[in-house]
Amino acid sequence: MINVTKTISTSIKNAVRFVKFLRMGKSDVQECRQASPFGIDSAPTKDMAAIYAKTGEVGKPVIIGYINKNQISEAGETRLFSTDENGTVKIALHLKNDGTAEIGGNSKNMVRFQELETGFNTLKTDFNNLVIAYNLHIHPSSSGTTSPTVTQGTSSTADISGSKINEIKTL
């Protein structure tokens, strides 16, 4: 027998999530284990519609899923998201059917650090070579003497290594 129920709260007992829910009315408060796909740990918000089912083990029913009110994925896509206690989506990882992944949105781009660092270091070297050439050039004066540049340029010590995120990898 499968029922649609309304969640009240969750708790973890011995590394297993239990969901407290209303089964057949206001006085029929039940609690059972939540079944989840491997590797996914999630806790529903209060008042979510849960799918409750009995199992082959007497007295061991499970919550096997929830009615999702935040569906936007197209065919072939997967989306993981978290919400606040009111069910408002706060952040999502959306794996799109065009081969892209959106992490938290789609208005900005991530970068490939190694390629960015290569371009940045080339620019830094080019700049530093210009500074050296500027500092070495000579100015003729009106009296016919020459003098070095009075105000010397400074080489760049810029560094982008702090922007590298080792915990997130890409192509």
N, C-alpha and C positions, 0 to 999 in steps of 0.2 A: 504494500500500500504506500503510495506517495502522496504527500500533502504539501501545500504551500503554507508556510508559517510566517510569523513576524518575529524578528530577532529582538532580544532585550539587551543582552550583553554577552561578553566572552570572557573566558579565563583559561589559563594554562595550568594543567595538572600533570605532573610527570612527563613533561615535554610534549603533551598532546593538548590541542586547542579544543575546548568545550564551548558550545553555544547554548545559551539559555534563550528559550523562545516560548511564545504562546502557540499552543497546538490547536485546540478545539474551542477556545473561548477564554475569557478574562481570568478564570480561575485554573485553567489547565496549563500551568507553567511547567515546561519540561527542560531537560538539559541532556545533550548528547554530543558525541565526537563530531568534528568537522573533517570530512574527507577533502583532500586537496591534491592537485597534480604534484608529482615529485619536484622538489626544489622551489616550490612557491609557498611562502608563508604569508597569510593575509588574515586580517580580522575585519569582519563586517561592522558597519555602523549600526546604531540602534534603528529599529523599525524597517530594516531591509527585509524584503520578501525572500525567504529561504526555502529550498526544496528539501523536505524531510522524508526519509525513506526507512522502512524497517529492513533489517538484514536477515540472513539465515540464522544468526545467533539471537536467541530470545533475550530481550532486554538490552540489545546493543544496536539501536537505530543510529543513523548518521545524517548529518546535513551534507548533501551531495552537490550543492551549488546555490547560487543566488540569482534572482532576476535583476539583471544589470540595467540600470537607468542611464548609463553613460556610454552607450554604444555608438561608435562612429566609424569603426573599421570597415573597409571594403573587402571584397572577396580576396582571400589569400593573405590578409594582413593580420598582425597580432599587436595588441596594445596592452601594456601594463600601466596601471595608474594608481595613485594614492589619493585619498580624500581627507577632508577634515571631518570632525564628528557629525557635521550636518550633511555629509555626502557630496560636498562641493569638491570637484577635482582640483588638486593642488599641483601635481606634476605627473607627466606621463612619458613613457618610452613607447614610441609608435614605430613599428617595423612595417614599412609601406610596401605595397606590391610592385612599386617601380624600382625597388632595390635601395631605397634610401631609408635612413633611420632618423626620427625626430626625437631629440632628448629635451623635454621641457618646452618645446615650441618649434617654430620654423622660420623665425624672422632673422636669425643670424647663422653664421657658419662656424664650424670647428675648423682647425687647421692641422696640417701634418707638420709636426714640430721639426723634424729633420730637414724637410725642404725649406721651411721658414728660416731655420737657423742658417742653412747654407746661403740663402739669399741675403739674410741680414749680415752675415760675416763678410760676404763679398762687398756689400755696400759700406760696411765699416772700414774694410781695407782700402777701398777706393777713396773714402773720405780722409782716412789717415794719410794716404799718399799725397792727396791734395794739400793737407796741412804741412807736410814735410816740404813739398815744392814751394808753398807760400812762404814758409819760414826761411828757406834758402835763397829766395830771390833777392836781388839787389836793386836799390833805387838810386838812379843818378840824381845828383843835386844840381842846382843852378850854378854852383861854384866849380863844377866839373869833377867833384869827388863822388865817390859812391859809398853807400852805407847799407847795412843790412836792414831788414824790416824791423821797425821799432816794436810794434805790438805783435808778439808771436802768437800763432794759432796753437790750439791745444788738441792733441789726439783724442779720439773718442775711447772711452772705457765702457761704453754701453754693453749690456749683457742681457740676453733674453732667456737664459737658462732657468730662471725662476718661474717662467710661464709654462714649463713642461709639466704635464700631469701624467705621472707614471701609472696611475691606477686605471686610466682609460686608454684603450688601444684602438687603432683604426687600421684601414688598409695601408 
